[in-house]
Amino acid sequence: MGIGSLDGRTCLVTGAGQGIGRAIAVEMARQGAAAVAVADLNETSAAESARLVRAAGAEAEAIGCDLRDRARIESMVARTVAGFGGLDVLVNNAGVIESAFVDRPQDRAVDTLPEEVWDAVYEVNLKAVWLTTKFAAPHLRRSTRGPSIVNLASVSGLTGFARAPVYGTTKAGVIHLTKVTAVDLAPVRCNCLCPGVIETPLARDFIAAADDRDAMERELTAPQLVPRPGRPDEVARLTCFLASDDAAFITGAAYVVDGGALAWRGVRE
């Protein structure tokens, strides 16, 4: 097999309607996946991602799913298995951040964040990852094509950022859940990625919510050794590698994809 080959696998990607999730779904098709279920809260976006997956060479099904709804999560997994005859790869990509619910930055600190916002971010970013894994586990255990899970965490789960208390906390939880999942579901593999600043709608919304957008963008990329935001396709290729047999000896690991931001304590001039 070539690097990142997903030859014949059936995959499910959450949050696949845009950004990193869409890039992962399309890259899976390019790397030989037989079928990709693309799930997203926005059914229109999911349908567009499914069209792109088909154009890249794989079967696809768009699934609308509210990840705060346990029954919808269970149905999402069941539809994938029923539609494609099984499940080999799960990518828990979907995530939300405080700024999606609270406009004013001063209301997003640990002591000012509304409780209902904490609950909303927690339910999507961490509880839904666990529930999706729980419902997918029996099907992954039956897979004979190198079953694996790839979770999308964040550098926010490794270090603290201002005005993102629940996002960072839940992403730290995803990193640890990845390790526990690797232990409990072995030989099903489970790894996670910790992206930094990536050109996604989530990142753009975070920047747009700042009082000074240009200053916020400079602040986000200044600690990086690679002086630019990352691209969704760069994250997608690593995701596909971890889901493939080329990564057969890798499980319980967290990969930082941040342009070197956490490699030092500096800021570029």
Long-range contacts (C-beta under 8 A, 24 or more apart in sequence): 1-244, 1-245, 1-246, 2-246, 3-241, 3-244, 3-246, 4-31, 4-237, 4-240, 4-241, 4-244, 4-246, 5-31, 5-32, 5-244, 5-245, 5-246, 6-31, 6-32, 6-33, 6-89, 6-240, 6-243, 6-244, 7-32, 7-33, 8-32, 8-33, 8-34, 8-145, 9-33, 9-34, 9-88, 9-89, 9-145, 9-146, 9-243, 10-34, 10-35, 10-36, 10-37, 10-80, 10-84, 10-85, 10-86, 10-87, 10-88, 10-89, 11-35, 11-36, 11-37, 11-87, 11-88, 11-89, 11-90, 11-91, 11-243, 12-36, 12-37, 12-39, 12-76, 12-77, 12-80, 12-87, 12-89, 12-90, 12-91, 12-136, 13-37, 13-38, 13-39, 13-91, 13-93, 14-39, 14-40, 14-65, 14-67, 14-76, 14-91, 14-92, 14-93, 14-94, 14-128, 14-132, 15-39, 15-40, 15-93, 15-94, 15-95, 15-152, 16-40, 16-46, 16-49, 16-93, 17-41, 17-42, 17-44, 17-45, 17-46, 17-48, 17-49, 18-42, 18-45, 18-49, 18-200, 18-201, 19-198, 19-200, 19-201, 19-202, 19-232, 20-93, 20-152, 20-195, 20-198, 20-200, 20-232, 20-235, 20-236, 21-49, 21-91, 21-93, 21-94, 22-49, 22-52, 22-232, 23-231, 23-232, 23-233, 23-235, 23-236, 24-91, 24-93, 24-232, 24-235, 24-236, 24-239, 24-240, 25-49, 25-52, 25-53, 25-60, 26-52, 26-53, 26-56, 26-236, 27-233, 27-236, 27-237, 27-239, 27-240, 28-53, 28-58, 28-89, 28-236, 28-240, 28-243, 29-53, 29-54, 29-56, 29-57, 29-58, 29-60, 30-56, 30-57, 31-240, 31-244, 32-57, 33-58, 33-89, 34-58, 34-59, 34-84, 35-59, 35-60, 35-61, 35-83, 35-84, 36-60, 37-61, 37-63, 37-76, 37-79, 37-80, 37-83, 37-84, 38-62, 38-63, 39-63, 39-64, 39-65, 39-76, 39-94, 40-64, 40-65, 40-94, 41-65, 41-66, 41-67, 41-94, 59-84, 67-94, 67-123, 67-124, 67-128, 67-132, 68-120, 68-123, 68-124, 68-128, 70-131, 73-128, 73-131, 73-132, 73-135, 74-131, 74-135, 76-132, 77-132, 77-135, 77-136, 77-139, 78-135, 81-139, 86-139, 86-142, 86-143, 87-136, 87-139, 87-140, 87-143, 87-147, 88-140, 88-143, 88-145, 88-146, 88-147, 88-148, 89-147, 89-148, 89-149, 89-150, 89-243, 90-132, 90-133, 90-136, 90-140, 90-148, 90-149, 90-150, 91-149, 91-150, 91-151, 91-152, 91-239, 91-243, 92-128, 92-129, 92-132, 92-133, 92-149, 92-150, 92-151, 92-152, 92-174, 93-152, 94-124, 94-128, 95-124, 95-125, 95-152, 95-154, 95-167, 95-171, 95-202, 96-120, 96-121, 96-124, 96-125, 96-167, 96-202, 97-121, 97-164, 97-167, 97-202, 97-205, 97-206, 98-163, 98-164, 98-165, 98-166, 98-167, 99-205, 99-206, 99-209, 100-202, 100-205, 103-209, 105-163, 105-209, 105-210, 105-211, 108-163, 108-164, 108-165, 109-162, 109-163, 109-165, 110-165, 113-165, 113-166, 117-166, 118-165, 118-166, 121-166, 121-167, 121-170, 122-166, 122-169, 122-170, 125-166, 125-167, 125-170, 125-171, 125-173, 125-174, 126-170, 126-173, 126-174, 126-177, 129-174, 129-177, 130-177, 133-177, 133-181, 133-185, 133-190, 137-185, 137-188, 140-185, 140-188, 141-185, 141-188, 143-188, 146-189, 146-244, 146-245, 146-248, 147-188, 147-189, 148-188, 148-189, 148-190, 148-191, 148-242, 148-243, 148-247, 148-251, 149-178, 149-181, 149-185, 149-188, 149-189, 149-190, 149-191, 150-190, 150-191, 150-192, 150-193, 150-239, 150-242, 150-243, 151-177, 151-178, 151-181, 151-190, 151-191, 151-192, 151-193, 152-192, 152-193, 152-195, 152-235, 153-178, 153-192, 153-193, 153-194, 153-254, 154-194, 154-195, 154-196, 155-194, 155-195, 155-196, 155-256, 155-258, 155-261, 155-262, 157-194, 158-194, 158-254, 158-256, 158-262, 159-262, 175-254, 178-252, 178-254, 179-252, 182-251, 182-252, 183-252, 186-251, 189-242, 189-247, 189-248, 189-250, 189-251, 190-251, 190-252, 191-242, 191-247, 191-250, 191-251, 191-252, 191-253, 191-254, 191-255, 192-253, 192-254, 192-255, 193-235, 193-238, 193-239, 193-242, 193-254, 193-255, 193-257, 194-254, 194-255, 194-256, 194-257, 194-258, 195-230, 195-235, 195-257, 195-258, 196-224, 196-230, 196-256, 196-257, 196-258, 196-259, 196-261, 196-262, 197-221, 197-224, 197-229, 197-230, 197-258, 197-259, 197-261, 198-229, 198-230, 198-231, 198-232, 198-234, 198-235, 198-257, 199-229, 199-230, 199-231, 199-232, 200-232, 203-229, 221-259, 222-267, 222-268, 223-261, 223-264, 223-266, 223-267, 223-268, 224-258, 224-259, 224-260, 224-261, 224-268, 225-259, 225-260, 225-261, 225-263, 225-264, 225-268, 226-259, 226-260, 227-259, 227-268, 228-259, 229-259, 230-257, 230-258, 230-259
